[in-house]
């Protein structure tokens, strides 16, 4: 972990050692005992938990994956437990107990010819499902409490999936968004396995990353970013793009997330291999800030209100965005 000077946007000191290779994923893990940890996944095939207040590791590294760890996500359960789900190039998703650093159940096995992504999807009956997307054009739904597959979304994509994202909408449901190299984003109801609305047609053939962005008028927009170095906002209710493209990055975008602020607003944060994280206002489409981190950025995650965690070549950083 690194500390940051918010006046100069420069790193202070060397990163805290831990992972031995590039950090590919980072996520906030809120626990029911009141603590909040950060989880990181790396090309060194391990997952680590950290205390963001001190920058020190919590417990032993989580080992078991035999490939790079590409995705980490919190999985809240109804019995006051939070698990950690990790997806790897070894074609498995694993579940972990962050309090004990122990694996939970057997690995969830993806298609033998595809790598997979994973996201947590809350459903109205109080459960949280897992959605995994593979290059084999399918999205599978799992019950993390049992490790059993409970559904399959016939995505309709004609190209390999690039990401899967949970999308809370104002009526209380949480949809599943899938993006693909076929230049589309599809929305699905995980309980019925039926599509919701028409696909969104994007014009970046190399895939897209998707985030749900609530805005003050009650809508939930979708932010998409891809390898064409731009960001777009969409209204999933109409299938139409909102505003102009957001430009400024000079290399591939590899992550997009929504960042809540203490005043109730939500910003969009994008991470790029150009070594920057950029912040945008989804209502005005204004570029608010660019944060340079010197090395290529591989992922960004919201951490509490007004803060973000950034995964990069030499570790990860936690910083306030300084826009409150």
C-alpha positions, 0 to 999 in steps of 0.5 A: 500500500502507498500513502498519497500527498493530496496536494501534489497527487504524488506518492510518499515513500515506497509501497508496503511489500506483500504481493510479489507480482502485479496487483490485478484486482482490489475491492472493499470488504465490509465486515459485520463486526464494523471493520472494513478490509481491502482485498487484493488479487495478484499475478502471484496467484494469491489474495491478500487482506489489508487493514486500510488504516495501517497498510498492514496485511491481515492474516496469511495470504489466501492460497489455492489459485494456480493462475493470476487472480483477476477479480475480487468481490465481497459477498454479503450473506444473510447470517451476518457473514461476509465472504470473499469471492475471487476469480482466476485465470485457473478457470475457477471462482473460490470463496473465502472467509475473510475472518479466518483466511480459510477457503469455503466449500469447493471451487466453482468451476468455469468453462475449461476453455475460458477465464471467468469474471465474478460479481455479487448480485443481491436478490429480493429474498435476502440472498446474494447470488454470484454471477460468473461470466466466461468467454464461452458466452454464458453467465452462470448463477450460483448460491454461495451458501451451498456452492450450487449452480442455480441458474444460467443466463442465455446471454445472446452475445456473439462474442466472448464476455468481458465483464459481468456487473450487478446493477441496482435499479430504483424498483428494488431489483438488482439486474445483471449487466454483461458486456462482450467483444460483440460491442453490446451490453445486455441486461438480465433479471437473475430471477427469471433469466430473461433480458431486460430491455434492448441491448446497448450497442457500443462501438469499442470492439475490444470489450467494455467495463461496466458500472452502475451509476445512480444519479439524483433524478432517481435513474441508474445510468450505466458507465462503460469504458473500454480499450478505445480510451473513452467513457460513455454513459447510458440510460438502460431504460431507453437504450440511449447514450447520455451526453458526449463521450468522456475523453482524456485517457491516452491508453486502454481503460481497464476499470470503471466504478461509481464512487459515492461522496459524503454529500450524496453525489456519485462520481465515476472513476476510471483507471487506465494503463496510462497510469492515471485515475480520472474522476467524472461528474455523471450529471454534467459529464465534466472531468473533475480530476486526474490522479497520476500514480506513475505505473499502469493502473489495473483496477480501481474500487470505491472505498468508503465515501469519497475514497478509492483504492487503486491496484497497480504494478507495484502494489495498491494505494488508498486515497481520498479523491479530495472533492468533498 
